[in-house]
Structure formats: structure tokens, C-alpha cells
Amino acid sequence: KIESESGFQNDLIPVIKVQVLARLAAIKLQNKDLAGALNYAGKAVEMNRDIDKPSDNGWSGYEYVRVSKANQGKSTDPYRVLGNIYKALRENEKAIEAYKKALEIDPSLQVVDQALKELQK
């Protein structure tokens, strides 16, 4: 339903936009549409910066508390989903890279840490 809304990517605040795109990527992955999943995950990764900052439409921002300042304003979801997509494509090196980026943002993600360890065996 979201996909059919014209301009949905323009009307959403940054933090929601990134989350929606990551979720759409996950849904495409579940439906075995890997090209569609990669498309949405790529868009989510591209936009995954400064999502804690005020936006043009009056949104004051959403505080993302992260371990390092370099990761402020970023979500782990786009990288986690991207890792899952690459894993499904059997592109293990790219999956490892995506999972590592998710863990740089939030080292406490046990599911991502476990997926990374499985690929590194």
C-alpha cells in the first residue's frame, strides 16, 4: 500500500522514511524479490544519516543515542536488512560488510552479531 502512495518518500520525516524503506526491503526479501529488496535497502542506506536532525517540514528530530558520535543519527535497520539480502544472494563478503556497519552503530545487536559469526565460519 505504501508503494502505491505517490510521493511517500517526500512526505515522510527522515527517521520514518529510513525505517519504511528498510521495512519495504525486508518485505521484498521475504517475498523473494531480491532486486526490489536491494533497491529499497540501497535507498535506506543512502538516506541513513542525520535522521536525528530537524527537517524541512517542521520535524524537530529524533534523538538516536549511539556509542560513538560518528554514528549519531543513523539506524541499524538498513544495514541489517542489506546484510540479510546479500546473505540470501550468497554474496557473503558484502553481507559481512553490511552486518559490521550495523554493529558499528549498535554493538549490542545479538541477532546481527550471530549472523556475522555464522558467515565468518
C-alpha positions as CSV (number, residue, x, y, z in Angstrom):
1,K,0.0,0.0,0.0
2,I,2.8,2.4,0.8
3,E,4.5,1.8,-2.5
4,S,1.4,3.0,-4.4
5,E,1.3,6.3,-2.5
6,S,2.7,8.9,-4.8
7,G,5.4,10.9,-3.1
8,F,5.5,8.8,0.1
9,Q,9.3,9.3,0.2
10,N,8.9,13.1,0.0
11,D,6.2,13.5,2.7
12,L,7.8,11.4,5.5
13,I,10.2,12.8,8.1
14,P,13.8,11.4,7.7
15,V,13.7,8.8,10.6
16,I,10.4,7.4,9.4
17,K,11.5,7.4,5.7
18,V,14.6,5.3,6.5
19,Q,12.6,2.9,8.6
20,V,9.8,2.5,6.0
21,L,12.4,1.9,3.2
22,A,14.2,-0.7,5.3
23,R,10.9,-2.4,6.1
24,L,9.9,-2.4,2.4
25,A,13.3,-4.0,1.7
26,A,12.6,-6.7,4.3
27,I,9.2,-7.4,2.9
28,K,10.6,-7.7,-0.6
29,L,13.3,-10.1,0.7
30,Q,10.6,-12.2,2.4
31,N,8.7,-12.3,-0.9
32,K,12.0,-13.4,-2.7
33,D,12.1,-10.2,-4.8
34,L,15.8,-9.7,-4.2
35,A,16.1,-6.9,-6.8
36,G,13.3,-4.9,-5.2
37,A,14.8,-5.6,-1.8
38,L,18.2,-4.3,-2.9
39,N,16.6,-1.2,-4.4
40,Y,14.8,-0.2,-1.2
41,A,17.7,-1.2,1.1
42,G,20.1,0.9,-1.0
43,K,17.8,3.9,-0.7
44,A,17.5,3.4,3.1
45,V,21.3,3.2,3.4
46,E,21.7,6.3,1.3
47,M,19.3,8.3,3.5
48,N,20.6,6.8,6.7
49,R,22.4,9.9,8.0
50,D,21.4,12.9,10.1
51,I,17.9,11.4,10.8
52,D,18.1,12.9,14.2
53,K,18.3,16.4,12.8
54,P,15.4,18.8,12.2
55,S,13.8,18.5,8.7
56,D,12.2,21.0,6.3
57,N,8.7,20.0,7.3
58,G,9.0,21.2,10.9
59,W,10.1,17.9,12.4
60,S,12.5,18.7,15.3
61,G,14.4,15.5,15.0
62,Y,14.6,12.1,16.8
63,E,17.4,11.5,19.2
64,Y,19.4,8.4,18.4
65,V,21.8,7.8,21.2
66,R,24.8,5.9,19.9
67,V,28.1,4.7,21.3
68,S,30.2,7.0,19.1
69,K,29.5,10.4,17.7
70,A,30.2,9.2,14.2
71,N,27.1,7.0,14.4
72,Q,24.7,9.6,15.8
73,G,21.6,10.0,13.6
74,K,21.9,6.6,12.0
75,S,19.7,3.5,12.2
76,T,20.9,-0.1,12.2
77,D,17.9,-1.4,10.2
78,P,19.1,-0.5,6.7
79,Y,22.4,-2.3,7.2
80,R,20.9,-5.3,9.0
81,V,18.4,-5.8,6.1
82,L,21.1,-5.2,3.5
83,G,23.2,-7.9,5.2
84,N,20.2,-10.3,5.0
85,I,19.7,-9.6,1.3
86,Y,23.3,-10.2,0.5
87,K,23.3,-13.4,2.6
88,A,20.3,-14.6,0.5
89,L,22.2,-13.7,-2.6
90,R,25.2,-15.7,-1.3
91,E,27.3,-12.6,-1.5
92,N,28.9,-13.3,1.8
93,E,31.6,-10.6,1.8
94,K,29.0,-7.9,1.1
95,A,26.8,-9.4,3.8
96,I,29.7,-9.3,6.3
97,E,30.4,-5.7,5.5
98,A,26.8,-4.7,6.0
99,Y,26.5,-6.6,9.3
100,K,29.7,-4.9,10.5
101,K,28.3,-1.5,9.7
102,A,25.1,-2.3,11.7
103,L,27.3,-3.4,14.6
104,E,29.4,-0.3,14.4
105,I,26.2,1.7,15.0
106,D,24.9,-0.6,17.8
107,P,27.3,-3.3,19.1
108,S,24.5,-4.9,21.2
109,L,22.6,-6.4,18.3
110,Q,22.9,-10.1,19.1
111,V,21.0,-11.2,16.0
112,V,23.3,-9.3,13.7
113,D,26.4,-10.5,15.7
114,Q,25.2,-14.1,15.4
115,A,24.6,-13.8,11.6
116,L,28.0,-12.3,11.2
117,K,29.7,-15.1,13.1
118,E,27.9,-17.7,11.0
119,L,29.2,-16.1,7.8
120,Q,32.7,-15.8,9.1
121,K,33.0,-19.6,10.0
